[in-house]
Each structure stands twice: as C-alpha cells, then as structure tokens.
Amino acid sequence: MTEHPGTDCLVSVIVPVYNCRETLGRALESALAQTLPAERVEIIAVDDGSTDGGAELLDELARAHDRLVVVHQPNSGGAGAPRNRGLDRASGRFVFFLDADDRLGPEALERMTAMAERNGTDIVLGKQVGTGGRRVPKVFDRTIERTHVLDPDCDLFPRMSMAALQLFRRSLIDRAGLRFTEGMLSHEDQLFTAGAYLHAGGVSVLADYDCYYWDARADGTSTTQVGGAPTADVHAIAAQAMALVAEHTEPGEIRERLHHRYLQLEVFGRLEQLYLDSSEDERKITFVGCRELLDTWLTPGLLARYSPLRRVLAHCLRHGLDAELEELLRFHRGGERPGVLLEDGRAFARYPFFRDEATGIPDTCFETSPVLRPALTGAAWERSGLVVSGTVMIRGVHQGRPGVHLVLENDEGVRRRFECATGPGGPDDEGRVTSFTAAFPPAPASWAGGRWAMSVEAVLEGHVLTAPLTKPRGMAVPRAVLVGDGGRRRLVRPLPLRGRGRLSLEVGGGLSPADLRNVEVGWGPGRRLRVTGEPPPVLASGPPPSMSVLLQPPGDGGTVLRAPLVNDPDLRTRHHADVSLAGARPGRWRASFEIEGVGEPARIRIPEGAGVLGPETASVLPPRRMYVRLDRNPLTVHVTVPLAARLRWARRSLAARFGAAPETDQQPPETAQHRKKGSE
C-alpha cells in the first residue's frame, strides 16, 4: 500500500479496480493529465483482488506517480467496497468516482469544481459520452447552473443515471453518512447517489464539455454487461431507495415523479427485458418482488403516468395473473402494435384480454391517448387560392372516416379553420388513412400580418385531435404571391423554403431576391438594358400593382434609374424592364426590383450567370458605355466613359487651369480604378 501524499487536495479521484488491466492505464492517465494543478488532485486506486495483472500494474504506476495512492484488498464481489475504502482515504474537498474502464476529459475536474464553487452546489453532473456502443442518459441538452431534484420543475431525477460517476462535495457525503452497498455486482451506487441528490443543497449539470467517456468493454465483461446483481437484491435496493424518497417528500406529484424511475426500470423494464428468458424459479422471484414493490408504492396517480401496457402488467402482477402476464409480454416482444378503439370520447388500446370477462381487467388499464399523424402531399396556388392536400391517420384506428379541417393560427392565438374534402387514402397497417384537400383564399384584409402556422384537425367518435402539418424534406413549397383586398396589396409566402419544418404562411412580409425568378439580362431597343424575369403572381381582381426595376449606385440614396416592369405579351408569366443609362455617371449601378406598396426593393440575382455582357454604348452625348458582369450577385451594371471623351475632358481641364474657360461643364472621367475595372 502506497502512503498518502498529504497535500492540500481539491479533488480525490477514486478508482475501483478489478480485472481491467487493458484499460486501467488509460483511465489513470486521464486523471493524471487533468488541467488542475498537480498538487490539487489525488488519485486513489483500490484493487479488489484482481487476477489479470492489474494489481502489479497499479504498483508500477504508483512508483512513477507520487499522486497515485494504491490500496489492495481481497475481492469483495463488487465496486461498493473499493469505493468505500477510497472514501476512507480521500482528503479532497470534492470526490469524483472514475471506473477503471472509462476516462475523463482533460478539463473535466477543473470545470466541474469551478462550477460547484461558483454556484455553491454539492453535486456536479458532468456531460457523459458513450463510446463503443454505450448508451448514456439524455440529460445533457443544456447546462443548468443550479437546481434540485425536489424542485417542482426539475425533471433530472427520472432521466439521469444513478451511477456515481459524478463530482460530489465531501461535506455532503459526511453530512448524509453516505456509503456504497457492498458485495453487489450492480446497483451498489443506487442508495449512495439517491441519498446524495436528496440531501444536496443544490445540483449543477455541466453540458457544454465532454467530461466523462463511458466505455462499453469490447469483451462484454463489465458487471452490467454480464447481468449484474440477482433480481431479489435489485428489488431490495429499489425498495430502500423508494423509502428514502418517501422520507424526503410528501405524498403527491413530486414523490410520484421520483418514484416513477424505480418502477419503470426495476419492475416494468425488468419484466419486458428479462422475464421470458428466465428460469421458472427466477420468474417466481421476479413476480413476487415486482408485486411487493407495486403493492407498497403504486398509487393511482403514479399508475396513470405509465403506458397502457404497463398498467395492464401491473394489474396482472397485483392479481396473480401470471399466465396472462406472460402472454402480454410475448405480445409485446413480437413487436405488434395493438389496435385502438375509439368510443364515446375515450380511446382504448386493444391489448390481449381487453374486455375479457374471465380476467376482468378494467377498461381504465387499457385507456390511451389517440395519436393523429398528418402527412403533407402537396401545396399549390390555384385561382381559388392555396390548395393544400395530404393524408391523416389516427394510429391504430381502423374505424370510420374522420372529419378534417385545416387550421391556421398566428402568434397571437387567432385561428382560421377551413373544412377539407376527404376521401379514402392508401392502405397502412398502423391505421386507416384518409386523404384530405383544403382550398382557401389566402390572407384577406381581416388577417393580421405575420406568420400563420398550419395544423390538421380530425374529429372522430367524440375525439378532436390536432397535429402540426409538416413539410417533408425535399418537397418544394409554392412561391410567394401577391394578394389584394380592398385596395391593399400584400405578399403571402409559404414556408419553410428549405428542409423540413412546419408548413406556414408569412403574410405581409417583404420582397426577397428569390421573388423575381428566372432572370435574364440583355440589350433592349434604344441601347437600353433589358431585365427579364417572373415576378410573384397576382391573385387579386383589378389592375395589377406597379412593378419596377431600379438601378442605384452603392451608398447613393438619391440617384435612381427606374423602368417599369411590364408583362411580356408573348409569355404570360414573363415581365421585362428596359432601363436607359444615358447620362448615368460612371461607376457601378446595382439592380433591384420593387412592387408598389410591398416593402423595400429586393436585389436582383442572376441564376448561374457567368462572363461579361457588353460593352455596349449607352449614349453618344454624353458619351457612356456599359457592361454587365453576369457572375456578380446582386446584378451590377458598370458604366464607363470612352477614351476620346476622357481626352477632351483633360484638354478642357488644362485650359481651365491656365486661364482659358472650358467650353462646357463635363463630369470628370473615370478614375484609374474605373479604367482598371473597365478593362477587365
């Protein structure tokens, strides 16, 4: 046994070791390589009678690292006793438990201790990452500076693992008298961790750094991989843990939320995963242990938290229906989903023994919440408005045809409902499919501007079910259109434009470059620049709104060249604008388009443009030439002054400088920078 170093220690890392020589060095190296100052970390490795050479490796490493304390003891049958021996030797203000087949991130201890000190919390649960196929709890979606499992809004306890692979303040361990259960292959940390969380003054969750790499052994020899502790021992631990929770809570919602995890894992989870493959004797032990836990702790409120299958299993356990229990478990293992009966506003999962007079299992055990699954198949503008089509299916239900409405709702909670035409849909093993089509005029004047999200509402047998209508990835939504009502013009844009997301309408938004489609640029009559494209369609009676193409120098808010965007008589959807650049000063002119009454102009972009259009003479007097770079977005026109005109301007400038008045005022020629750009 190596002597304790006796330094001012911040963290004691306790590592139980048993027959894991292949991973032991990596685990200890991850603790030795922490970014905390070396003198602030001690590592206590307790060998529990290893027979694979791990004990000798520990002694060798201890001779090379004075911060490594090694303790040897006979095999105790689990990680509980080695961890307790490590606690007896630990001197740090914090304790971290590291398994010998796992490893720490380099900054883990520094970040976790800083978080504990910053918030005054007794426990820090650092982000765990599964490797080698190991699954980790889904509790690391966000960092939580401070919480407590007894807070009404804290959902940590039901979701976290009870593994003690966390940072604990030593004063909490001493105050609560916490120790690990000894002699168990698994679940030895259940009472330790539960007691710590219940006694803690506060808990932190560090989710923005990978603190702990939780490995699955490649040879499958870890205690959890080989099956863990016997069922009777597991149920005894679960009973003690639930009693501990009861000591710290009053009957009601918080106690039921904390108790939920134990029955979920050690009753229903154990039944579903292990029962059918167990021996007859093991089944009897499991049946009795599960029933005792339910008889002691299952309340009506807690029972209501579980799925219909688990409520039916609970009834079988509490009423001695072992044959029925086995049949239900076989049905579940077969992967078959039960049908759903809708009746007078209630829904029932048709598991085996539903309304079976011999077993007498009450309907409430089978009661469920029906699930509506809509699917969008198309959306398009027609003269009548927006036409939305899709299908609905109530999972597990094969009866009747629901009435369907399309519902649009804005951020203020205002709803618009449109009745859908329905028909038979395609076959589906999960339930009867109904097709629907809704057509409605978009966004009359009474609709507020903003985003209107779409849902589907289905009504059947007293049930009113609603679910969001989602655009699948890869489906294109129709383009924005102009609508009008009472002289008011607004843009209505279906969303999302890309990817998967809830189908919605943006009402009254501004133009975007994508709203002028299939843009082409060329020369029109009279040396004008012709811009051709397809603006948003107009779904309104009366004359169409005024549309224009604009050219404007960057940063110049006053100078604008404007030309109307008029309909091409040969192509119904195409419009063109012929912009004259006669008299335009040299430089760059950016192109945009606008629609009267619809927000600010939007830049014009050329799809897959390349090369140079021009140069072309825009005017002789004043002399102007222009060219267009087709690979620029937004579309940009370059206006230059021909060389002869530049020479005349130079002569006049020299004459003016030496006393002769110039004949006329002229704009200065293009700069050297303009010449360079014009020659590109």
N, C-alpha and C positions, 0 to 999 in steps of 0.2 A: 504493500500500500504506500503510495507516494504521499509525502507530507503536504498539508495545506499551505499555500503560499502566504496567506495572512495579509494581503494588501487591501487598500481602500477600494472595494469592489462595487461596481454599479449593477452588473448583471451576472448571475450564476446560470450557466447553461448546463442542464442535467441531461445526460445521455444514458439510457438503459441499453445494455449491450448483451445480445445472446445470438451466437452463431450467425454473424453477419460480417465476417472478415472482408468480403469482397467490396462492401460499400462503406465500411467503417472509416477508412482513411479519408474518403471524400467528405463524409459528414463532419468529421472533426476538423478537417481543413477549412470547411465553410465557416465554422465557428471561430477558428484561429485567425481567419482573414477578415474579420469584421473591421469596419472603419472607425469604430470607437477606439480610443487609446488602449493599448495592450493591457496596461495595468488596471483597467476598469472592467475587464471581462475575465472570469474564471470558468473553466470547463471541468465538470465533474462527470467522469465516465464510470459507471458501475457495471462491472462484468458479472452476469448472473450465471456463472458456471459454463461458459462457452467451451465447446469441444472442437471447434474448427480452426484453432489457432488465433482467434480474435483476442484472447487474453494476453498472449505473448506480444501481439502487435500493439496492444494498448501500453504495455510496459515499455516497449521500444519507443513509442511516440512520446511517452511521459519523460523519458530521459532526454529527448530533444526539445521539449517544450515545458518550461517550468510553470506555465499557467494551466497545465493539464493535470488534474488530480485523478488518480485511478484507484478504485475500490474493487476488491474481489470478494465474492461470496458464493456459497453453494447455490445451485439452481433452485429457484423459488416457485417456478411454474407460471410466471407472467411478469409484466413490466411494472406492476404495482410496487413490489418490494424494492427493486433497484431505485425507483424514483423516490421512495421514502428514505432510503439510505442517502441518496443525493441531497434531499432536503435537510437531513440531519447535518450534513457537512457544509451546506451553502452559506455564504456570508454576504451575498449581494443584496442590494435594496430591491432588486427585481429578480424573478426567476423565470427562465424560459426552458421548456421541455422540448428537446430535439430527439427524434428517433434516429437510430443508427443507420437506417437505410434511406434517410431523407437528407436535405441540405438547406442551408439558409442563403438568401440573397446577401451580397456583401454589405449593404447598408441597413439591413433589417433591424438589428438591435439598436443602432443609433436612431433610426427613425421612430421605432416603437417607444423607446424610453423617452425621447423628446416629446412624443405625443402624450404619453402618460403624465409627464411633468407639466406640460402646457395646460392640460385640462384637469389635472388632479384626479385622474381616473385610476382605478385599481386593476383593470384588465385592458389589454390592447390585443384585439384580434387582427393580426396582420394578414394581408392577402395571401391565400394559398393557391398554388398552381399544381394541377395534377399532371404527372408525367407517366409514360409507359402505360397509358390507358386508365390511370387512376382518376376517379371522379371526385370532385370537390364540391362543397356546399355552394349554392348560388346566393351568397350573401354579400358579395363584393362588387355590387353595381355602383356603389358610391361610398365615399369616405364619410364617416359620422364622427364628429369630434367628441360628442358626449351623449350617452343615452343610458337607459336602464331597462332591464327586461320586465320590470313591473310597471313601466310607463304605459298608459293606455294605448299609445300609438306605436309602440315598439313591437316589431314582428321578428326580432332577431332570434329569440329562443326557439320557436318552431322550425326555423330554417337552418340554423347553424349545426355544426357537428359538435358532439360532446368530447371529442378528442382534446387532450390538454396541450396541444401544440400551439401554445399562446404565451403571451407575456403576462405574468401575474406580479402584483406588488407583494413583497414578502410580508409586510404588516397585515395584509388581508389574510394570507394563509395562516398566520399565527393567531390573529383575532378570531377567525372562524374555526380554528382547530382542524384544518383540512389535511387529510391524508388519503392516499390511494388504497383501494381494496387490494389485498394481496392474495396470490395464489390463483388468479383468474387469467385465462388466455386472452380474453377480450372484456370490454365493459368495465375494466378496472378503474377508468377515469370518470365514469358517469357521475358518481356521487361527489367526487372532487370538483369537477367542472360545474355541475349544477349548484353545489354549495357556494362556490366562488361567485357565480353570477347572482345568486340570490342575496349574498351578504355584501356584495361590492357596493361602494359608494357611487360608482359610475363606470361605464364601459365605453371604449373607443373602438372604431373599426377603421383600419388603415387600408384603403382600397386602391391607392394610386402608386403602389410599388409592390413588386413581386417579392414578398418576404420569405415565403416557405415553399419549397419544392417537395411535394408529397409524391413519393415514387411508389409504383407498384413493382414488387420484386419480380424479376424475369422468371425465376424458378417457382413462383407461386407459393413460397414457404412462409410468408408472414402470417401472424396469428389470425388476422381477419380473413386472409385468403384460404386458410385451411379449415375454416368453420367456426373458430372462436370457442367461447365458453359453452357449457351444456345449457340446454333450454331452461332447466329448473333454476340454475344460478342466474341466468339473464332475467328471468321473471322476478326473482327475489330482489335483484338490484333495481329493476323498474318499479317494484312496489315501494322500496325505500325512497327512491327518487321522487315518486309521486307524493309520498307522505311528506317529504321535505318541502316540496312546492306548497302543499296544503298548510304547512306551518307558517309560510310567509305570505299567504293570500287568503282573502275571504272567498266564500262560495260565490260563483258568478263568472262573468265574462273573462277576467284576467286569469283566474285559475284554470278555466276550461281551455284557454288559448295555450297555456303552458303544458297542461296535461295532454293535449292533443298529440304531441310528438311521440309520447311513450306508447299510447295505444296504437297509433299509426304504425310505428316501427316494430314494436315487440309483440303486438297481438296480430294485427291485420297483415303487416308486412311479413312476419314470420310464417303465418298461415299460407299466404299466397306463394312464398318462395320455397319453403322447406317441407310443409306438411305432407304433401302427396308422396314425396320421396323418402319419408322417414319410416322407420320400423314401426310395428304395431305398438310396442312399448313406448317408443318416443312420441307417437301420436297421442297416446293416452296422457303422457306427461304434459304435452303441449296443450291439449284440450283443457285439462284441469287448470293449468297455470293461466291460460288466457281467460277462462271463465272467472277465476278468482279476481283477476285484475278488473274485469268488467263489472263484476258484482260489487266491488269496493268503490270504484271510481267513476263508472259511466253514469252520467246524468243525462236527462233529456236534452239539455242544451248542448252538451258535448256530442251526443249521438247525432244531433241534427247537423253537425259540422262534417260528417262523413258521407261518402257516396252511398247510393242505394245498395250496391253490392256489399259494402261493409256493414251497413245497417242490418241487412239480411243475415250476414255471417254472425253478427253479434246476437241476433235473436236465436240462431241455431245453437250457439255456444251456451247461452243462458238457459235454454230449454232442453238441453241434452239431445239435440238432433244431429248426432254425429254422422249418420249416413247422408242426410241432406246437406250437411256441411261439405262432405267430400264431393258430392255431385256438383255443388255450386263451384267449388274450386276447380274441378275438371272442366266445367263450362268456361270458366274464366281463363284457364290455361290454354284452352283451344282457340282463343282469340276471337271468338264470335261475339258480336255486339247484340245485346238484347233489343228487341223491338220496343217501341214506345206507344202506349195507349193514351190518347187524349180524351178526356171525359169530363164534361161539366166544369171546365176551367181548371182541372187538375191533370197531371201527367204521371204515368207510372211506367217504370222500366220492367219489361216482361222477362225477368229472370226466372229460372226454374222455380216452381212452387208458388208462382204468383196466383193468388186466389185459389190455392189448392186447399180444399176443405179438410183433408186429412192432417196437414201440418198446421193450418190455421195461422200462418204468418200474416200479421196485419198489413193492410194496404199502405200504411204510413211508412213502413220499411222500404217499400218499392217506389215511393214518391220521388219524382225527379223534376228538373227544370228543363223544358224542351229547348233545343238549340236551333236557331234559324241560320241557314247557310245560303246567302245570296251569291250569285256569280254574274258579273257583267259580261255580256257577249257582244255588245255594240252600242255606239252612240254616234249620232249623225244629225246635221242640220237639214231640215226639210222646210218647205214653205210654211207649214203649220207651226214650226218651231223646232225644239230639240226633241229628238226621238231617242229614248233610252230603252234598250232591251236586255234581257237576262233571264236567269232562272232562279228559283228558290226551292230549297229543300229543308224540311224540318227533320233533323237527323233521327232515324229510327221509326219515323211515322210513315205508314203506307195507306192511311185512310184519307178520303176526301180530297177536295181541292181548295186551297185557301183563297180568300180574297186578298188582293195585293194592292198596296199603294206605294207610290214613290214619294218620299218625304224630303224636303229641303229645309234646312234650319241654319240661321245665321248666328253670329257670335252673341247676339242679344237674346237668343232663345225663341225668336219668331219663326214659326213653322208654316210651310206651304205643303199641302197634300194633294196628290194627283192620282186619281184612280187609274189602275192599269188593266188592260185587256189581258186575259190569261188563257192558257191552253196547255195541253199535255206536253211534258218535257221528255227527255231521253230516260232510259232505264238507269237505275242506280241501286246497288244492293243496300245502301245505307238509308234509303227512304225514297218516298215518291217525289219526283221532280215536276215542278210546274213552271212553264215559261211565262214571261210577262213582257208587256210593251207599254211604255208610257210616252205620251206626246203632249207637250205643253208649250205655250208661248213664253219665251224667256223674259224675265225681268221687266214687267210693265212698270209704269212710273210709281206705283204704290210700293214697289220693293226697295228696301234700303240698299245703298251701296255697300260693298264689302263681299266677303266670301260666304257662300251658301253651300254647306256640306250635304251630301245625299245619303239617305238611308232607305232601306226597304222595310215596309211594314206588312206582315202577313197575319191574317185573322182566321182562326180555325178552332171550332169546338170550344168557344169561350176564351181562347188564348189570343192575346195580342202581342206578337213578337216583333222586335225591331233589331236590325243589324246594319252596320255601315256597308255601303256599296263601294267595293274596292276595284280600282282599275288594275288589271294584272300587268306584270312586267311584259313589255313587248307589244302591247296594244297601243295604237295611236289614238289620241283624242281629236275630235274635230277642232278646226281653227276658231279663232275669235270672230265674232260677227258684230255688226252694228245694229242696234235695235232702237226704235223710236216710239214714243207715246206722248201725245200732247205737245209735239214740237221738241221734245227733249231727246237728244241722241246720247246713247251710252254704249260702251264696248262691253261685251259679255264674253268671257274667256273660260272654256272648260279646262280644268286642272286635274291631276298633275300632267305637265308636258312630257316628263320622262319618268322612267322607273315605275315602281309600284306605289300606290297610295290611294287614299280615299277620293272618290270622284266628287268634284265640287265645281261651282260656278263662281268666278270672280266678276262682280258686277260693278261697272263704273270705273274700272282701272284705266291706266294709261296705255299708250301705244308702246310696242316693242319692235326692234328690228325685224323680228320674225313675222310681223303682221303684213309686211309688203313682200310677197313671195315671188319666186322665180324671176328675179330682177335681171334685166339685160340692159346694156348700155351701148349706144351707137350714135350716129350722126343723123339729125333730122334736117328738114328743109331750112334754108336760110342760115346755114352754118351754126345751127343750134345743137346743143347736146340733148339727145333723146334718152330718157329713162323710162323703161317699160317694166311693168310688174302687175301683180294681182293684189289689190288692197282687200281688206276684210269685206265680205259680202254684207249687203244691207237687207235686213229682214224688217222692213217697215214700208208703209204706204207713203205716197207723196214723193216730192223730188228728193234725190239723194243729197247728202251733205257735200259741201265744198271740200275738195281734196287738192293738195298742192305738193310739189317738190320744191325744196329750198336749197340754195347754196349760200354758205356763210363762211367767212374766214374764221379760223380758230381765235377765240378770245375777243372777237369783234361783235358786240351785242347790237350794233346799229345797222350795219350793212347787210342786206339780204337780197338775193336774187330769187325771184319767185315765178313759178309757172304752174298753171292749173294741171291737175292730173285728170285727164278726160278718158272716157270709155272708148276703146277701140271698136269701131262699128263691125269689124270682121270677126272679132273674138269677144264673146260676151263678158268673160271674166277679166280680160286684159285691159289695162289703162296705160296711157303714156303721157309724158310731160316733155315739152320742148323748151329748154332753158337757154336764153340768149346770154352770152358772155361778152357782148360788145360793150366796151367801156369798163369792164371789170379790171380792177387794179391787179398788178402781178402778185402772185403768191398762191397759196393753197386755199381751196374752197371745199369745205366738207358738205356732203349731200345728206339731206334728211327729208322726211315727208311728214305731213300733218293732215289731220282731219278736223274740220271746223267743229269746235265745241267738245273735242275729245282730248283734253290734256295737252301736254307738251309734245313737240315734234320728236320723232324717233329717227335714229341714224339709219341710213340705207346701206345694206351689206350685199355683196355680190357672191352668190354661191360658187365656190370653186373657181374664182376668177384667176387669171394669170396673164402676164405680159403687159403691153402698153397699147392703149388706143390713141391714135394720133401720131405726131402733132397735126392739128387742124387749125386753119386760120379762122379765128372768131370774128375779127373785123379788120378792115384796112385802115380806117380812121376812127378812132385811134388804132394804131397797129397792135393787134393782140393775137397770140397763138395759144392753143390749149392742147393738153394731152391728159389722159386718164390712166393712172396705174390701177390695173384690174386686180392686183394682188393685195390691195390695201383695204382694210376694213376699219372704219367705215369708208364708203366710196368717197374718193378725193379727186378733185379736178385741179390741175396745175396750170396757171395762166402765166405766160411769159411775154416779153417784149422782143420782137425780132431785132437782129443786129443792126440793120440800116437805121431803124428808128433810134437805137441807142447812140449811134454815131451823131445823128442830127442833134440829139439832146446834149451830147457832150460839146459840140461846137457852140451851141447856144449858151451853155454854162460858161465856157471860156470867154465868150464875147461879153457876157454879163459881168464877169469877174474883172475884165479890163476896161469896163466903162460903156460898152455897147449894150443897149437894151435888147433883150430877147424878143423875137417876133411874137411868140405866144407862150402862154404858160403850159408846161407839159409836166406830167408825172415823172419822177426820177426813174431811170432804168432799173432793171432788176439788179440786185446785188450779185457779188461774186458767188454767194451761196445759191442764189436763184439760178445763175448760169450753170453751176455745177449740177444742180438738180435737173435743169432743163436738158442737159446733155446726157443724162443717164439713159 
